[in-house]
Amino acid sequence: MENIIYKYDIFCFDLDDTIIKTEKYHYQAWLETIQENINKDFYITFEEYCSIFHCIKENHIQSYLINILHINNYEDILKFKNQKYYKIINDNKNKIKMVEGCEEFIKKILKNNKMFIIVSNTLKEQIDFFSELFPILKYSSKNYYREILKNKKPNPECYLKVIEDFPNKKIIGFEDSITGTHAITRVPEIIAYYINNDTYFHHKYIIDNYNIIHINDYNDL
């Protein structure tokens, strides 16, 4: 870990399942949203959810809801899902955990006077929520969130903004999903790490098709 911290200036972290273990709460929110608004009998497993909702195609969730589930009010459904998700994480805030080894890694970054930033598709209020729950996140030098971006991952816009905002810096980034992996590897100025294991649906595809360094967790650094 010492070597990697000395080598880079800026450490970028996706939020969901890269810093905070939240993806199963997103899954729960989408299930309940679809069941309550579209089809009460709808059900997919978490693995199926990852296969559908994590994708390298832009606007993939919107396309799935419109073309497969035949909704015509996508923005309303998305708003409902975000409200549902916020209620779920509030109800479960005593159970939510950081990804193993992440807090220790961030502490090491800060101790060595390096910067970390959060680069996420999520809403600002959700980053603020987790920053209250895990105060170390308040030390982030900058947060990139949905409201300040025109395009969401897998579009690389967020990482292009990082390069623009931190010129002439050595930058490393961590992503856990195929969506984020696709975004970060489109910006070669950032050294990309994929942090997940072979239980993830897209794991083999990521390993086989992207120029990215794989670790199972932060303890591998």
Secondary structure by P-SEA (a helix, b strand, c coil): caaaaaaccbbbbbccccccccaaaaaaaaaaaaaacccccccccaaaaaacccccccaaaaaaaacccccccaaaaaaaaaaaaaaaaaacccccccccaaaaaaaaaaaacbbbbbbccccaaaaaaaaaaccccccccccccccccccccccaaaaaaaaaaccccbbbbbbccaaaaaaaaaccccbbbbbbcccccaaaaaaacccbbbbcccccc
